[in-house]
């Protein structure tokens, strides 16, 4: 994460996650566990060992499933100020999903569990 506080605020305010636990390293915030139902995201501050300006999240996505109505969830995220990378759509294999990108470029796809 480029800015751990900004990322945690995004997961809380846009995705609607609750902060379950925080941890520190050398007296500074190092990360937190963010929960949305049964989904847990563990967000950690980058240590910059691979360079500060490298691109993150490219070619990578996180897929989460939910029992919630995917269209309603997407609408809630947009109402909270989130921008969808992909609007909800039905897939040939029977699920429905949408995508959103976090502040560091990680794509999160949220789909129906039924």
Secondary structure as a PSIPRED ss2 file (coil, helix, strand):
# PSIPRED VFORMAT (PSIPRED V4.0)

   1 X C   1.000  0.000  0.000
   2 X C   1.000  0.000  0.000
   3 X C   1.000  0.000  0.000
   4 X H   0.000  1.000  0.000
   5 X H   0.000  1.000  0.000
   6 X H   0.000  1.000  0.000
   7 X H   0.000  1.000  0.000
   8 X H   0.000  1.000  0.000
   9 X H   0.000  1.000  0.000
  10 X H   0.000  1.000  0.000
  11 X H   0.000  1.000  0.000
  12 X H   0.000  1.000  0.000
  13 X H   0.000  1.000  0.000
  14 X C   1.000  0.000  0.000
  15 X C   1.000  0.000  0.000
  16 X C   1.000  0.000  0.000
  17 X C   1.000  0.000  0.000
  18 X E   0.000  0.000  1.000
  19 X E   0.000  0.000  1.000
  20 X E   0.000  0.000  1.000
  21 X E   0.000  0.000  1.000
  22 X E   0.000  0.000  1.000
  23 X E   0.000  0.000  1.000
  24 X E   0.000  0.000  1.000
  25 X E   0.000  0.000  1.000
  26 X C   1.000  0.000  0.000
  27 X C   1.000  0.000  0.000
  28 X E   0.000  0.000  1.000
  29 X E   0.000  0.000  1.000
  30 X E   0.000  0.000  1.000
  31 X E   0.000  0.000  1.000
  32 X E   0.000  0.000  1.000
  33 X E   0.000  0.000  1.000
  34 X E   0.000  0.000  1.000
  35 X E   0.000  0.000  1.000
  36 X E   0.000  0.000  1.000
  37 X C   1.000  0.000  0.000
  38 X C   1.000  0.000  0.000
  39 X E   0.000  0.000  1.000
  40 X E   0.000  0.000  1.000
  41 X E   0.000  0.000  1.000
  42 X E   0.000  0.000  1.000
  43 X E   0.000  0.000  1.000
  44 X E   0.000  0.000  1.000
  45 X C   1.000  0.000  0.000
  46 X C   1.000  0.000  0.000
  47 X C   1.000  0.000  0.000
  48 X C   1.000  0.000  0.000
  49 X C   1.000  0.000  0.000
  50 X C   1.000  0.000  0.000
  51 X C   1.000  0.000  0.000
  52 X C   1.000  0.000  0.000
  53 X C   1.000  0.000  0.000
  54 X C   1.000  0.000  0.000
  55 X C   1.000  0.000  0.000
  56 X C   1.000  0.000  0.000
  57 X C   1.000  0.000  0.000
  58 X C   1.000  0.000  0.000
  59 X C   1.000  0.000  0.000
  60 X C   1.000  0.000  0.000
  61 X E   0.000  0.000  1.000
  62 X E   0.000  0.000  1.000
  63 X E   0.000  0.000  1.000
  64 X E   0.000  0.000  1.000
  65 X E   0.000  0.000  1.000
  66 X E   0.000  0.000  1.000
  67 X C   1.000  0.000  0.000
  68 X C   1.000  0.000  0.000
  69 X C   1.000  0.000  0.000
  70 X H   0.000  1.000  0.000
  71 X H   0.000  1.000  0.000
  72 X H   0.000  1.000  0.000
  73 X H   0.000  1.000  0.000
  74 X H   0.000  1.000  0.000
  75 X H   0.000  1.000  0.000
  76 X H   0.000  1.000  0.000
  77 X H   0.000  1.000  0.000
  78 X H   0.000  1.000  0.000
  79 X H   0.000  1.000  0.000
  80 X C   1.000  0.000  0.000
  81 X C   1.000  0.000  0.000
  82 X C   1.000  0.000  0.000
  83 X C   1.000  0.000  0.000
  84 X E   0.000  0.000  1.000
  85 X E   0.000  0.000  1.000
  86 X E   0.000  0.000  1.000
  87 X E   0.000  0.000  1.000
  88 X E   0.000  0.000  1.000
  89 X E   0.000  0.000  1.000
  90 X E   0.000  0.000  1.000
  91 X C   1.000  0.000  0.000
  92 X C   1.000  0.000  0.000
  93 X C   1.000  0.000  0.000
  94 X C   1.000  0.000  0.000
  95 X C   1.000  0.000  0.000
  96 X E   0.000  0.000  1.000
  97 X E   0.000  0.000  1.000
  98 X E   0.000  0.000  1.000
  99 X E   0.000  0.000  1.000
 100 X E   0.000  0.000  1.000
 101 X E   0.000  0.000  1.000
 102 X C   1.000  0.000  0.000
 103 X C   1.000  0.000  0.000
 104 X C   1.000  0.000  0.000
 105 X C   1.000  0.000  0.000
 106 X C   1.000  0.000  0.000
 107 X E   0.000  0.000  1.000
 108 X E   0.000  0.000  1.000
 109 X E   0.000  0.000  1.000
 110 X E   0.000  0.000  1.000
 111 X E   0.000  0.000  1.000
 112 X E   0.000  0.000  1.000
 113 X C   1.000  0.000  0.000
 114 X C   1.000  0.000  0.000
